[in-house]
Amino acid sequence: MLAAHREAAERFGTTVSGSRLTSGEREVHAALEAALAETYAAEAGLLFVSGHATPASLFQAILGPGDLILHDALMHNCAVVGAAGVRCHRRAFRHNDLDHLERMLARSRHEHGHVLIVTEGLFSMDGDGAPLEALLRIKERYGAWLMVDEAHALGTLGHTGRGSHEHAGIDPARVDIWFGTLSKALVSCGGYVCGSRALIDILRARAPGLVYSVGMPAPTAAASLAALRIMRREPERVARLQALSSRFHEGLRRAGAEMGTAWGVAILPAIIGTDLATLQAAEALEARGVLAFPVVQPGVPEGAARLRFFISAAHREEELDQALAAIGEVLPRR
């Protein structure tokens, strides 16, 4: 990835200097968009210079005053803030509670034009994911669209790392909109949307984050493209990440950690409760050589503060075992 980044910087410079519609288009953008689209069996893909701002641009381009966004209550801030800034209706359904979602649709679907259901393939704070097959049946029954945030799922879920659709065994073409960021498995920065050719054409013409923003630096796109190609070429990396995650998940369970609904892949929370106890635990672990990210309000609701552990294929078994030993010393006893 570093070599690809360096070569692109030497060829294209560190900025494209203008929007994609003016002078900001480079061939590496199209190559990455095509590779991402192929990952989701989509007709086309589109890059945005900011991952956090991508949902806002998307929503503004395709939704209006008579439309409705229904999002999981634990959606990432980028989707919640993006939805709040659009002139459409917005409601949250309880986390992965599809009965609640369906009741909302049954009650109000007829009052709206377009309805967009938004969820995550792998939730960033809880480490679980959406029940995609059941969601697809609901969205098809009510004539809605489905958007899935793959920020944490790409590169971690599925036997080759293609994400939540591979994990669930569904045809990715059934999902209307795939959204993700380049800052996790794709080692860079920015956002992407994959879907139908018509959707991407509309976004190219209307999405403010593309029309009015500078294009993504070419080295950024080149690094992500190299990472995506490595993921495809070396699926053993994904298998190792999943095996290490399972090992750590079991170790946390033995240590008495409360992990909620976590699947045990890549993101592993240890829910402690109060902000103070969580910060103290993180500090105690750091003193023992273990970096654990404390997540407190407003990242999670009051009383649900936690330590969040990220596992990668680069970890060694002995590192995880050392971390688990320290966690066993630090976690509050229930």
Order of alpha helices (4+ residues) and beta strands (2+ residues): alpha-alpha-beta-alpha-beta-alpha-beta-alpha-beta-alpha-beta-alpha-beta-beta-alpha-alpha-alpha-alpha-beta-alpha-beta-beta-alpha
